[in-house]
Amino acid sequence: MSVRSVSASASASAWAPMAITAFRVLWFAQLGSNIGTWMQTVGAQWYLVEAAAGATVIALVQTASLAPAMLFSLPAGVLADSLDRRKLLIWGSAASALIATGLTVIALFDGLTPWTILGFTFLLGITSTLTSPAWQAIQPELVPRELIGASSALGGVTVNGARAVGPALAA
């Protein structure tokens, strides 16, 4: 269904943006990405606990994951406003997949150390930080004006739903 064909009656539903194919596809991609992020964070912490890393190193997983948001949010917002958001999302997602693949290969060859885990977690945090403003800014291009509130609320569902599901799947 196109953006233009969403009827006014559909806007009454909190789920109305899901009738728009582009929004729905990107919403599920964002949900999957958020679940994967939480799975990686829990997996990294779990690995470090089993590897008998110190409590400080284990706690640094959260720092490595979230510090990029503090450090790069403003530049990420500028990039989202300056560049083609679609391309930024594609490149950010590709970079994230490449980084995750690198971490997987290192794990397969038993090369994981606390510092490689923290480094890769930091890199994944950077890709997440760089794509987040583009995702938020592209939503008004995907849905009609009357559905922006509902699309924003559904964006919150991906964040909070992934926060509940991701760690459970990782366990």
N, C-alpha and C positions, 0 to 999 in steps of 0.2 A: 504494500500500500504506500502511496506517495504521501509526502507531507501535505500536499494540497487537498488530498481526498479524505483526510481525517475530518469527520463531521463534528459540528459543535456539540452534539449530544455525547460523543465519545470523550470529549474533554472533561466530562463530569467524573470519569473514572480515573483513579490514581494510576491505573495500568494502561491508560490510553496511549502513551508514547510507544508502548510495545507493539502497537499496530503498524508502526512505521519500520519497514525492513532495515534501513540503515541504522536506526537507533537500536533496534533489537539485536542486530548482529554485534554492534560495538558494545552494547550493554553486557551480552554474554561473554564477549572477549575480555572486558574489564573484570567481570566476575571471576572468570578463570584466572586471570592475571593476579588478582587480589588473593584468591585462594592459594595460588602457587607461592606468592610472596610470604604468606603466613606459614605455609608448609615448610618453606626454606628456612625461615627464622627459627621455627620450632625444631626442625631437623638439625640445624647448626648448633643450637643450644644443647640438644639431646646428645649429639655426637661429642661435644666438648665435655659434658658431664661424664659420659662413659669413658672418655679419654683421660679422665681425672685432671682436667684443666682446673685452674683456680677459679674461685668465685668471681674475681674481677674480670678474668678473660671471658667467662660465660656471660656476665652482665654487659660486656663490651659488644656482644652481638646486637643488642638493641641500639647501642650507640652507633655502631657501624651501619645499621639499617636506617636510622632516623637522622643522623648528623647531616647527610646530604640535603635533607629538606631545609635544615637551618642554614646551611652554607650556600645552597644553589637555588632556592625558591625564587628569589628576585630575578636572577638571570634567566631562569626557566620561564618566568612570566614574560620577560622581554622577548625571548625566543618565540614563545607562543603567539605573541602579538606581531612579531616581525617576519616570521617565516610561514610557509604553507603548513598549516596545522596537520593536515592529512599526512604530508611527507614526514613531519616531525614525529607523529605517532608511529608511522611505519618504521622509520629509522630507529626510534627509541625501542620499539618492540623487537626489532631484529637484533639490536645491540644487547638487549636483555637476554634473548634466546642464546646468543653467542656466548655471553658471559656464563649463563647457566650451563651450557654445554661444556665449556672449559672447566667449570667446577666439577661437573659429572665425570669428565675424563680423568681429572686429577684424582678424584675419589676412586675410580675404577683401578687406578694404578697405585693405590695406597699412598698417595703423596700428600694427603691432607695433614696440615698442621694448624694449630690455632690461628696463626697469622695468615695462612692462605684462606682459611674460612672467613676471617674478619675482613681481609682484603676484597674477596669476591662479594661478600655481603655489602660492603661499602660501595662497590661498583654497581651492584644491583640497585642499591638505594639511589645512586645517581641517576640511573635510567628511569626509575620510578618518578623521581623528582622532576626530571626534564619533561616527561610526558604528561604528568598530572595537570598542569595548567592548560596544555593544549586540549586535553580531554574535556576539561570544564568549559573551555571557550568554544569548543566545536558544537556543543549541545544545542545552542540556539540556531545553528545552521541545519540541524537535523530535525527539529520539531517546530511546529508553529508556535507563535507567541503565547497562545493560551495554554500550551502544554509545557512551558518551561518549568513551572513550579513542580509539576508531576515528574518531569524528567530529572530534575534536581533531587527530588525525594527518592526516585529509583536509583540514582547514583549513590545516595546514602545507604540504600539497601545492599548494593554490591560491597561497600566498605564494611558495614556491620555484619552482613551475612557471611562474608569471607572471614571476618575476625572470629566468628563462631565455628565455621566449618573447617577452615584451613588447619588450625591446630589439632582438631579432632581427626582429620584425615592423616596428618603427619604422625600422630600417635599410633 
